[in-house]
Amino acid sequence: MRLKKALAQDFALEASMGPVQHQVIQSLQEAIAAARPLALLPGRMGERPQDVFPHRLVFVDGELELIAEDCRGQYLKQFLVCDIREAKDVTRPYRPAYFPHDIERFFER
């Protein structure tokens, strides 16, 4: 049953996204797989880019969200993927403070 629900969410997501969102999601997935930090450029005017270490993409209440670690404050944060305009590589290395078991505990709250 979970697989059917996940596939339905993926199909609905694909249908609702434009090319910019496809590129953002692809960049996020690649960074998660390679364990490298990114600079997230928000879609809203006036907001500053944020350097993050992406940990996981998840659906929360029907919305795709990124769970990432803020590189400056070293705390976990959720980002709505639809609010991210662009995800760029960060050249400086970053050593994450959180591990997979920490991310699991983040969801248990």
Long-range contacts (C-beta under 8 A, 24 or more apart in sequence): 6-59, 9-59, 9-62, 13-64, 20-85, 20-86, 21-81, 21-82, 23-86, 24-81, 24-84, 24-85, 24-86, 24-87, 25-57, 25-64, 25-81, 27-86, 27-87, 27-88, 28-54, 28-57, 28-66, 28-81, 28-84, 28-87, 29-57, 31-87, 31-89, 32-56, 32-57, 35-96, 36-89, 36-90, 36-94, 37-71, 37-90, 37-92, 37-93, 37-94, 38-87, 38-88, 38-89, 38-90, 39-87, 39-88, 39-89, 39-90, 40-66, 40-68, 40-79, 40-84, 40-86, 40-87, 41-84, 41-85, 41-86, 41-87, 41-88, 42-83, 42-84, 42-85, 43-82, 43-83, 43-84, 43-85, 44-83, 49-88, 51-90, 51-94, 52-77, 52-79, 53-94, 53-96, 55-96, 55-98, 55-100, 55-103, 56-103, 57-81, 58-107, 67-103, 67-106, 69-96, 69-97, 69-98, 76-102, 76-103, 76-106
